[in-house]
């Protein structure tokens, strides 16, 4: 499966996905509601593997968002899924 093979490669991809997610106010609100993260937790933990994995898991939960995000970032959706798995294992 294509995707990042190290935490050092998964982290920047997940951060890009976070930026993409936050560009839409309605998507950002849904992210906070579904993940249970507060704005402060998101801000303070944006570089943490667990928070980044939660962001990617959120995108996986809505296939349209996953595909749109992947297209925007120039990667395959599978790369975002692989990054989430890598970050969860960190």
N, C-alpha and C positions, 0 to 999 in steps of 0.2 A: 504494500500500500504506500503510495507516495506521501511524503510529509516529512516534517523535521525528525531527525534521528538523535538529537541531543536537546537538553533543556535550554542550552544557549541559542538554539535555533527556534525552539518552540516559543520562547518568551517574546521575542520581537513580533512574531506572527500573531500571538494572542493580544499583544498590546495594540497592534494595528486593527485587529478585530474589535477591540474595545473602543477605539477611536471611531471606527465606522458605526458601531452600535450607538454611541452617544451623539452622533450627528443628527439623529432623529429624536426629537423630544418624546414622542409617543413610544418609541422603541426603548428609550432610556427609562421611562416610567415603568414600562412593562418589565424591563430587566430588574429594576429594584424590587418591584412587587413579587416577581416570581422567584428571584434568588434569595430574597429576605435580607439582602445587603442594604445598609444605609448609605447615604451619600458619603458620610465620614469614613465608613469601612471601605467603600470603593476607592475613595481618594487615598486613604492611608495604605491600602493593601494592593494597589494597582500593579505593583511589581512582584507580588507574592504568587507562587505557583497555584495555591489553592483558590485564590480569587480569580486568577486568569483561567483556571480550569472551569470555574463556575460560569464565567462569561461565555466560554466556548460551548459548554453544556447548554446554556440558555439558547444559543444559536442553533444547536442541534435539535432542540425541542420544537423549533419552528422551521421546517425544511425550506420554506421560501426565503427566510432571512439567511439561513446558512448558505444557500446557493447565491443569493444576491451579494452577500458579504464576500464570498469566495471570488465571485466574478469581479467585484470591485478591487479586490486585492491581487487579482491576477494569479490565483491558485485554484486548485481543485477543492471541492468540499471535503474530500478525503484528507487533505492536508490539515484542515482545521480539526477534524476528528482525531487525527494522529497527534496533533499538538496537544489536544485536551488529554489524551491518554498519557502522553509524555509528562505533562504537568501534574497529572494526578499521581503519577508514580514518583514524583520528586519529593 
